Amino acid sequence: MSMLGKEIRMSRLVNPKSNKMMAITVDHAISRGIAGMTGIQDVQSAIDKILLGKPDAVTMTKGIAERCMPQHAGDPASILMKISNPAPANPTRDVVFGTVDEAIRMGADGVSMGAIMMGDFQGDQIEKVGMIAEECMRKGMPLIGHVYPKGENVSMEGRTAWENIAYCVRSACELGMDIVKTTYTGDPDSMAKVVSCVPSSFRIVIQGGDACNTLDDYLQMTRDAMDCGVGGVTMGRFVWDYRDVTALVITLRYIIHEGYSVKEAKELLAQLENDKNYDQF
Ligand SMILES: O=C[C@H](O)COP(=O)(O)O
């Protein structure tokens, strides 16, 4: 079977210079509600600001893509089509509500789905991922998994334990995903152990929201993750809750793709927030 479709789409998701992927997510409302998600209540505005910062991709559901992306049809950023989410009433079970065909029809370069591991619905989650992975393979579509150890059998501390993160990452690889998005363990040494548990061609990217309290911590986590072998980010809340979304997207892009240190990144961010000269970066 030809892998050309997957290869072409993957090449749009990953920066050729850095070999990292930088995606921003706006897919939170179904699982987290909308009242507390102030940065994406006006989702069109959030997407417009994010795309001005030139990420590689934006993760969203089909309905938001249909309504908010037509005016960005010429933008090089890819759509990652999120086809599942947990509902607040059942937080340990991702429910699939979209299809690979819809993602293809909307011009997406990847399908994104979640799986909550180490909980009551783990078997169901594994089964669904396996089936979507097979369909993605057949249709030439990369599959990005949001795979977290957040089931009933995991304590709050266990959600960032390297053993549990490594289990999620390894499972994603075994189930046929192309990229896994998961939680940062909290330090580069334990994250490097996670990275060592999958073949080097398998890409791990990290989320951001829960892990950090301050801007410094967030930038440092991103720098450390890139340095210990993590293959990119798919970040949401911290980015679109920031007072200058476009400036932070550009700053993260310079950490991820241009190798900026935290110090260089903070200088760039200050300059961008002051001058608003986004188009020069
Ligand atoms: O897709 C949503 C992610 O799980 C959350 O990303 P975030 O933690 O950076 O908001």
The ligand as an SDF file (V2000), in Angstrom:
LIG
                    3D

 10  9  0  0  0  0  0  0  0  0999 V2000
   -6.4800   19.4940   22.9260 O   0  0  0  0  0  0  0  0  0  0  0  0
   -6.4630   19.9030   24.0550 C   0  0  0  0  0  0  0  0  0  0  0  0
   -5.3710   19.5970   24.9450 C   0  0  0  0  0  0  0  0  0  0  0  0
   -5.6120   18.4260   25.6620 O   0  0  0  0  0  0  0  0  0  0  0  0
   -5.1020   20.6570   25.8560 C   0  0  0  0  0  0  0  0  0  0  0  0
   -4.0170   21.4320   25.4710 O   0  0  0  0  0  0  0  0  0  0  0  0
   -3.6190   22.4170   26.5950 P   0  0  0  0  0  0  0  0  0  0  0  0
   -3.3920   21.5670   27.8050 O   0  0  0  0  0  0  0  0  0  0  0  0
   -2.3260   23.0640   26.1840 O   0  0  0  0  0  0  0  0  0  0  0  0
   -4.7310   23.3830   26.7660 O   0  0  0  0  0  0  0  0  0  0  0  0
  1  2  2  0
  2  3  1  0
  3  4  1  0
  3  5  1  0
  5  6  1  0
  6  7  1  0
  7  8  2  0
  7  9  1  0
  7 10  1  0
M  END
$$$$
